[in-house]
């Protein structure tokens, strides 16, 4: 065999276009008293020996059904025979093989059951013929099909299952294959190769896992680069651990959107240096973004001094409306702290208005092939922006829509305002001022 293991033994030897019987075949023919004309051979199929049909390969080799390891058959030193220490009747009706078995004569071969003298391999071949316990080697065609099947199945497992579950499934697959091949060999005499298919499972597993690791790492890097500026580290980790939660290509989703805008920013900026304006704005924006992230919000964008935040995307939360409203209330609390700080420093202060709406929106990566932005669009987005603008008309800080109110009425105190006709809407919309938590 290719691995230098003796599993087969030739029953016929070809020499100069002539076929000569091997030792096991000669001994079996004489022992069974079979005539030469009752011996026929069909290479690659069978050798007929009287009424016995012996399976052979294209080289007239029989698969040896070993009866055991070295020493299974009785050994008698030839010296004892010469010294007449063994009575002649001991050999009556027995087949006796004479040969050298000492390690120094270099006739020790490797078999599936360990090292064994060549003479004992001949004995095992002979007994296989006489007892008719033939082994059948699965054809190369079936072996190739098995290798392809196991490789594809392992690749599928490695591609679509998590590492821990996939490893268990592959171990189960390997164990099942070993169990089936063992059963076929021991109970049906069919020898199925184990090394090739086993290596196929291992190679397919490691190759697909390696490819998957590289592609997933690239995808994780892309997701991290996409969202690290928009969401908290915790949300990024959740996206990385559960990428199926995110559909970057775009989808319709019921969610909430928050708009916040600074009032009187122009007046605030008058008389201040550009550095002071930018510094104050960055301080304010940093605090507000921290609040948004605290409530699992997504920073959509800054538009001048306006903040747009999403709740319920890219990771969906059923309580997106509650998170948005609670974030808005905390933004007002944090603004009060900033106002007190700025007053103590003798600086001008700012005020803000907040609008929140909930409903179905289009969310996903939008833009050109070169520049993409994860954002949300739709009438419900426009309504949230207009609710923020209404805070100036009502001289308050926080207005929500009817849809949002229905989701948060159990956790916040509100003041109904009135039904207002919002630009772009055919029906009037009931709006509410948010006063605080209950």
N, C-alpha and C positions, 0 to 999 in steps of 0.2 A: 504494500500500500504506500501511498505518498508519504505517510508519517512513519514509515519503516516498522509498522506493526503488522504481524502476520495474522490475518484473519481468514485468508484463503490459501488453498493448496492446489496445484495443477494436477488434474487426473490424466491429462494427455499433454505430451510435449511435442511441439512441432520442430522438425529438423530437416532442412533441405526439402521442403514441400512434402514431407512424410510425417505422419502422426505416430508417436510411440506412446504406449500406455505408461503412466507413472506408477510408482511403487504401490500406493494405496489401491489403485484400480487393479493392478496385477494380483495383489494379495486377495482382494475381495472376489475377483473372478475365479481364482483357483479355489478359494475357501467355499464358495457357493457352487462350484463345479459348473460354471457357465461356459458354453462354447464361444469361440471367437465370433461365429456368425450371429450370435445373439447379442452382440455388443454393437450399438449404433450411436452416432453422435450428431448433434445439431448445435453447432457453436452458437453461443448466445442464448440458448434455450434449455436443452437438456441432453443428458447422456443416458441412453437406455442400456441397462445391465440386466438382462433377463426380464423379469417382471418389475424391476425397479426403474423408476424414472428420477434421475438425479439432476437437480437444477444446476446449470453451469453458466458462466459468463462467456464473453466473446473469446476469452483466452483459455477456455475449458477448465476454469478454476471452480472448485467447490467452496462454498462458505462453510468453514469448519465449525461444528458445534462442539466446542470444548467441554469435556466432562469435568474439568477441574484444573487447578494449577499444576505446577511441576510436582511430580511424585504421585500423581493420581494412579498411574499404572505401576504395577510392581516391577522393581528393578532387581536383577540378579547379576552380581559381578561375574564376568566371564571366567575369571580364575576359579571360582567355585565349581563351575561346570567342568573345566579341565581337570580339576582335582577330584572329580566325581563325588563332590559333597552334595550335589543335587541329584536325586534318583531320576532316571530317564522317564518313568511313568508320570512324573510331575508335569511334563510337557505334553502329555497325550491330549489330543483334541484342542490344543491351544495354538494360537498364532504367536510366533516368537519373532521379535525384531531384534536384530543384532546390529549394534553400532556403538560409536563412541559418544559419551555424554560428559566427559570431563571438561571444565571451563577452559582449560588450556588449548583445546583443539579448535577453538573459535567457531563452534557450531551452536552457540547459545543465541537464541532469537527472542525478540520481544513479541509477546502476544497480549491480547486483551486481559489475560489473567496473570500477567507477569512474565518474567524470563523463563525460558523453557528450551531444552535441547531440541534440535531439529528432528531427532528420532521420535520424540514424544509428540511433535506436531503431526508426523506421519501417522502415529498410532491414533491420535484423535481424528484425523481424516478418515482412516479406515473404519473406526467405530461409527462415525457419522454415516458412512455408506451402509454398513451391516445393520445398524439399528433403524435406519430410515428416518432419523431425526434431522431432516434437512432444514436449513435456514434459507430464506428467500430475501435477497437484497432488493430494496425498493429501487425502481428504475431511476435513472438520472433525470428523466423528464418530470417525474413526480417530485424528486428532490428539489429541482429548480422551482417548481410551482409552490412547494412548501416554503422555500426560502423567500420567494416573492411575497407570498401571503403574510408570513411572519414579519417581514420587513415593512410592508405597508401597514399592517395592523399596529406594529410598534410605533411607526411614524405617526399614525393617527392618534394613538394614546399620548405620545410625547407632545403633539401639537395642541390638543384640545383639553387636556386635563392639567390640573395643578401638579406641581412637582411631587408632593407627598402622595396624592392619590394615584398619579401616573406611575410612580415607582412601585406602589403596591400592585397595580394592575399588571405591570410588566413582569414583576416577580411571580405573580399568579400565572401569567401566560407561560413563562419559562418553566415553572413547576408543572403546569398542565401538559406542556410538550414533553417534558421528561417522563411524566407519568404515563402518557399515552404510548410513547416509544418503548418504555419498559414493558407495558402490557402487551404490545404487539410482538415484542421479542420473546418474552417468556411464555406467553399463552398461544401465540399464533406462528411463531418462528419467522417473523418478518423483521429484518434488520433495517432500521431507519437511521441514517446518519444524524448525530447529535451535535458534533462540533461546528459544522458549517451553519446550520440554522441557529445554534446558540450564539455564535459570533455575529450572525446577522441581526439578532435581537439586540445584542450589546452595541454594535456599530450604529444601527438605526436609532437607538435610544440616545446615544451620545451625540451623534451627528445632528439630529433634529433638535435636541436640547440646546446644543451649541448655537445652531442657527436661530432658534427661538430666543435664546438669551441675548444674542447680538441685536436682533430686530426689536425685542421688547425693551432693551436698554435704550435703543435709538428712540423708540416711541415714548418711553418714560421721560427721556431728555426733552423731547418735543413738547410733551404735555407740561412738564415742569416749566419750560421756557415760556409756554403759552399762558400758564395760569399763575405763576409765582408773583406776578405784579398785580394780579386781580383778586386773589383769594388768600386766606390765611394758610400757614404752613400745614395746619391740621387738615384743611380741606384738600390741599395738594396731595398729602399722604393718602387721604381717602381715595382720591382719584387714581393715584398710582397703584394702590392695592386693589382697587375695583374699577379698572378702566371701562368695564361694560356699562358703568353708570353714566358715562359721558358719550354724547353723540355730537362730535364737532361739526359734522356735515350739515346740521340744521334740522330742526323739528318744531312742531307746534307743541307748546307746553303751557299748562295753567301754572302761573307763578306770580310773584309780586315784584314791582319795581318802585324804587324810591328816588326822588329828585330833591336836592337841597341846593339853595342858592343864597348867596350873601346879599343882604339888602344894603343899599347905599355904599357899594364898594368904591364908586367913583369919588364920592365925598371923602371916604376914608383915605383914598390914595393921594388926594390933593395935599400938597405941601410935604409929602414924604418922599424920601429918596427911593430910587428903584430897588436898592438893596433892602431898605426897610419894608417896602411893600412885599417883595418876594419872601423875605424872612418871616413876616407876619402871616402871609398866606400859607407858606409851607408848615408853619407851626399849627395853624388851624387845620389844614388838610391832613396832617399826620395824625392828629387826635381823632378826627372824624373817621379816617380810614381804619384806625385801630378798633373803633366801636363797630364799624361795619363788619370787620373780620371776626370780632368777638361773637357776633350773631350769625356766623356762617354765611355772610353776604359776599357777593362778588362785586369788586369795583369795576364797573363798566368803563367809565372814562371821566376825565375832568374836562369840562368845557368852560374855559376861563375860570371863574370863581364858582362854577356849578359842579356839583357831584351827582353822578348817576350810578346807582347801585342795584344789583339784581339779587333776588332771594328765591331759591329754588332751582338755580342753574349755576354751574354745570351739574352739580350734585343736587338731586331733587330731595326736598324735605316737605313732608305733608303740611307742616305748620309754617310754611314760608311767610304767610301773611302776619302771623304773630311775631316771627323773628324780625320782619321789616318794621313793624310798628314799635316793638320794644327797642330796636336799634335807633329809630327816630327819637324816641323819648330820651334815651341815654345820650344821644348827640346833643340834645338841648341842655341836659345836665352838664355835660362836659363843656359846652359853650359858656355856660354860666361861670364855671371855674376859670375859663380863659378870660372872660370879661372882668372878673374880680382881680385877676392877676394883672391885666393890662391897666386897669384903673389905678391899682397900687403903684404901677410903674409910671403913671402919669401919661399913658398913651391913649389914643383913641380906641374905641371898641367897635365891634361889628355885631350885626344881628342876622338871623337867617330865617328862611321859611322852608317847610318840608311838605312834600306831597307824596302820598302812597296810593297806588291802585293795584288791584289783583284781577287776574283774568287770563284768557288765552292769548299767547304771544308767539311770535316766531323768534327762535333763539338759535345761535350757531356762529360759526366763523363766516364773516362776510367781508367782501372787499375784492381786490384784484388778485391776480396770481402772485404778484410780488409782495403786496401788503395786505394782510388779513387782520381782522379785528373781531374778537368774540363779543357779540353784542346782541341786542334784542330790538325788534321792531314790531309795529302794529298799532292799531287804534288805542288799545289799552295802555300802551307806552305813552302815546301822545296825551291821553287823559291824565296820567300821573304828572306829566310836566305842567299841564294846565291847572291841576289842583295846587301845585306849589305856587304858581303865579297868583292863584286866588287868595293866598294867605295875605297878600298886600291889601286886597279889597276888604277883607274882613278884619284886618289889623290883628291877626293872630299868627301862630308859629307852625301849626301842624294840622293839615286837613287830609282826610282819607275819603275814599269813595264808599258807596253802599256795598259793593262786593267785598271790599276789605273789612268793612264794619261787621258784616255777617260772620266773618272768621275770627274776629277779635273781641266781640261784644262782651264776652265773659271775663276778659282780663283787663280791660281798660275802661276808664270813664270818658264819655264823649258828650259833646253838646251838638245836637242836630242843628244844622244851619238852615238850609233851604234847598229846594230843587233848583238847580242852575242849568242854564242852557250853555253847554260847552261847545266851542267851535269844533265842527267835524262830527258832532253827534246830532241825530235827528230827535232823540228823546231827551228830556231833562233828566239830570242825574242828581240824586240826593247826596249831599256831602255832609261830613261831620268834622267838628273840631275835636282833636284828641287833647284831653285835659291832663291825663296821667293814668297810672296803673290803679286798679281797684285794690 
